[in-house]
Amino acid sequence: MKTKETKNETWEEFVERWEMRSKGAAKTYPLKNTKKNPKIPHITQETKKNLRWKAFSYILLHDQDWSIISSIAKRPFFYTYRLLRSFFKKMPMRQEDDLFFYGFENEEAFKRALSDKDCSLVLGFSYCQKPLECPSGRFTDQCINSSDNPVCQQCPISKMISFQKRKNTKIIWIPTVHYIGKQMFSLIDEKKKFVFMITACEMTLKMFADWGNMLGIKGIGLRLQGRICNTMQALVLSEKGIKPGLTIISEETEKRVFKILEESAMSIKK
């Protein structure tokens, strides 16, 4: 089922239109969704211990092509100083429900940054949000986002991308932590002004906050629910593509994000 997009469509109108099409696609091509959202801790108590040190070790030990290390080596004293400065902060980010703010005090500050037409928005999505039937494959940085594909018509990532109307936007599908790290270093090397909005489990949002501060990047992390990684073992397996479960953004968080994207697009037009 297809419904026509209207000009200046609000997020409420978009969601209604999307749900109609999604339900139509599900009748002919139902997806294997998580039947029940498990109530599990976002990070296990054992994993919380020395989490920052675990993040430091993980980055170095799993940097197989030395891309992160070589990027840091270009400005070793600069990045080391920034990383240490972040380590001495009690909280390297600010959390508000499912939103984690990096370099921003609140949502309004983030939206003010987006009002700059020269500022790019980097939208990043964890691969574990992809449907199991994703035509591009789950453990990959690819996405066809086809309006004619019944899987894409039900995909939560396609839903957000389809609503996003900001022209100055870079979309990234994230298979590993090191992958997104390389993307950020690349943007910094290009000397582009940008802010990010990235989906991830709480464990990684907290683990690698210091590294974001080291790079001096600003943005919002969106906490995922569902079959999240809440132990180091789960993270290691996930970053090898072993992730049979699905993750989701809560309905309330999705509404909040849509509103941010809508106001961002409107502020650019003014």
C-alpha positions in Angstrom: 0.0 0.0 0.0 1.3 3.4 -0.9 0.2 6.8 0.3 1.2 10.1 -1.2 3.5 12.5 0.7 2.2 15.9 1.1 4.1 19.2 1.1 5.2 20.5 4.5 4.0 17.3 6.1 4.1 17.3 10.0 5.7 14.4 11.9 2.2 13.4 13.1 0.9 13.2 9.5 4.1 11.4 8.4 3.7 8.8 11.1 0.1 8.2 10.2 1.0 7.8 6.5 3.9 5.5 7.3 1.9 3.3 9.6 -0.7 2.8 6.9 1.9 1.7 4.4 3.8 -0.4 6.9 0.7 -2.3 7.9 -0.1 -2.9 4.3 3.4 -4.3 3.6 3.2 -6.5 6.7 0.1 -8.3 5.4 1.9 -9.5 2.3 5.5 -9.7 3.8 5.4 -10.0 7.6 8.8 -9.5 9.3 10.3 -11.5 12.1 10.1 -9.0 14.9 11.0 -9.3 18.6 7.8 -10.7 20.2 8.6 -9.3 23.6 10.8 -6.4 24.7 12.9 -8.0 27.4 13.3 -6.2 30.7 17.0 -6.5 31.2 19.5 -4.0 32.8 21.1 -1.6 30.3 24.5 -2.5 31.7 25.1 -5.4 34.1 26.6 -4.6 37.5 29.8 -6.6 36.7 30.2 -4.7 33.4 29.9 -1.3 35.0 33.1 -1.9 37.0 36.0 0.0 35.4 33.9 0.7 32.3 36.2 3.5 31.1 39.3 1.3 31.3 37.4 -1.4 29.4 36.6 1.1 26.7 40.2 2.2 26.4 41.4 -1.4 26.2 38.7 -2.3 23.7 39.6 0.5 21.3 43.3 -0.4 21.3 43.0 -4.2 21.2 40.4 -4.4 18.5 41.8 -1.7 16.2 42.7 -4.3 13.6 43.8 -2.0 10.8 45.3 0.5 13.2 43.1 3.2 11.7 42.1 4.8 15.1 45.6 4.6 16.5 47.1 6.1 13.4 44.6 8.9 13.5 45.5 9.7 17.1 49.2 9.5 16.3 48.8 12.5 14.0 48.2 14.7 17.0 49.3 12.5 20.0 49.7 15.2 22.7 46.5 17.0 21.7 44.3 13.9 21.8 46.0 12.5 24.9 45.4 15.7 26.8 41.7 15.8 25.7 41.2 12.2 26.6 42.7 12.6 30.1 40.7 15.7 30.7 37.5 13.8 29.9 38.6 10.9 32.2 38.8 13.3 35.2 35.1 14.3 34.7 32.7 12.4 36.8 30.2 12.2 33.9 31.6 12.7 30.4 28.0 13.3 29.1 24.6 14.4 30.3 21.7 11.9 30.3 18.1 12.9 29.9 15.8 9.8 29.7 16.9 8.0 26.4 18.9 11.0 25.2 22.6 11.3 26.0 24.1 14.8 25.3 27.7 15.2 24.3 29.0 18.7 24.4 25.5 20.1 24.7 23.7 21.1 27.9 20.3 20.2 26.6 18.0 19.7 23.6 17.6 23.4 22.9 21.4 23.9 22.6 21.5 21.0 20.1 18.7 22.6 18.0 20.5 26.0 18.1 23.6 24.3 16.6 21.4 22.7 13.9 20.0 26.1 13.0 23.3 27.0 11.4 22.9 26.2 7.7 26.6 25.4 7.4 26.4 22.7 10.1 25.9 19.2 8.9 23.9 16.6 10.7 25.4 13.1 11.0 22.6 10.5 11.5 24.0 7.2 12.6 22.1 3.9 13.1 23.3 0.8 14.8 23.0 -2.2 12.5 21.1 -4.2 15.1 18.1 -2.0 14.4 17.9 -3.4 10.9 15.2 -6.1 10.3 16.5 -9.6 10.1 15.3 -9.7 6.5 17.2 -6.5 5.5 17.9 -6.7 1.7 21.3 -5.0 2.2 22.3 -7.4 5.0 22.3 -6.6 8.7 26.1 -6.5 9.5 26.9 -3.9 6.9 27.1 -0.2 6.3 24.8 -0.5 3.3 21.1 0.4 3.0 18.9 0.6 -0.1 16.0 2.4 1.7 13.6 1.6 -1.2 10.1 2.9 -1.0 9.0 -0.1 -3.0 10.6 -2.7 -0.9 8.2 -4.3 1.7 11.0 -4.7 4.2 12.1 -1.1 4.0 8.4 -0.1 4.3 8.5 -1.6 7.8 12.1 -0.7 8.8 12.5 1.8 11.7 15.7 3.1 10.2 14.0 3.8 6.8 11.2 5.5 8.8 13.5 8.0 10.3 15.5 8.6 7.1 12.3 9.1 5.1 11.1 11.7 7.5 14.4 13.5 7.7 14.2 16.6 5.4 17.4 18.4 6.2 19.5 18.6 3.0 22.9 18.9 4.8 22.8 15.4 6.3 25.1 12.4 6.2 23.6 9.0 6.9 25.8 6.3 8.4 24.9 2.7 9.2 27.2 1.4 11.9 28.5 -2.2 12.1 31.3 -1.5 14.7 32.6 1.1 17.1 35.8 1.4 15.1 33.8 2.1 12.0 32.0 5.1 13.4 35.3 6.2 14.9 36.9 6.3 11.4 33.9 8.2 10.0 34.3 10.8 12.7 38.0 11.2 12.1 37.3 11.6 8.4 34.8 14.4 9.0 37.3 16.1 11.3 40.0 15.9 8.7 37.7 17.5 6.2 37.3 20.3 8.7 33.5 20.2 8.4 31.2 21.6 11.0 28.8 18.9 12.2 26.8 17.5 15.0 25.6 13.9 15.3 22.6 11.9 16.3 23.5 8.3 16.8 21.6 5.2 18.1 23.4 2.8 20.3 22.9 0.8 23.5 23.5 2.5 26.8 26.7 0.6 27.4 28.5 1.9 24.4 27.0 5.4 24.8 28.7 5.5 28.2 31.8 3.5 27.3 33.0 5.7 24.5 31.8 9.1 25.7 35.4 10.0 26.7 36.6 9.2 23.1 33.9 11.5 21.7 35.2 14.3 24.0 38.7 13.5 22.9 37.7 14.2 19.3 35.8 17.3 20.4 32.6 16.2 18.6 29.1 17.2 19.8 25.8 15.5 19.5 23.1 13.3 20.9 23.2 9.5 21.5 19.8 7.8 21.4 19.5 4.8 23.7 18.2 1.6 22.2 15.9 -0.9 23.9 15.3 -4.5 23.2 18.0 -7.1 22.6 20.8 -4.7 23.6 24.4 -5.4 24.4 24.8 -5.1 28.2 28.0 -7.1 28.7 31.4 -7.0 27.1 30.9 -10.5 25.8 27.7 -9.4 24.0 29.5 -6.4 22.5 32.4 -8.4 21.2 30.0 -10.9 19.5 27.9 -8.1 18.1 30.9 -6.4 16.5 31.6 -9.7 14.8 28.1 -9.7 13.3 26.7 -12.2 15.8 23.5 -10.4 16.8 20.3 -12.5 16.3 18.1 -10.1 18.3 16.6 -6.8 17.4 16.8 -3.4 19.0 14.4 -0.5 18.9 13.9 3.1 19.9 11.0 3.6 22.3 7.9 5.3 21.0 8.3 8.3 23.2 11.9 8.8 22.1 11.0 8.4 18.5 8.4 11.2 18.8 11.0 13.4 20.5 13.5 12.8 17.7 11.0 13.4 15.0 10.1 16.7 16.6 13.8 17.7 16.7 14.3 16.8 13.0 11.2 18.7 12.0 12.2 21.9 13.9 15.7 21.5 12.5 14.4 21.5 8.9 12.1 24.4 9.5 14.8 26.5 11.1 17.0 26.1 8.0 14.2 27.3 5.7 13.9 30.6 7.6 
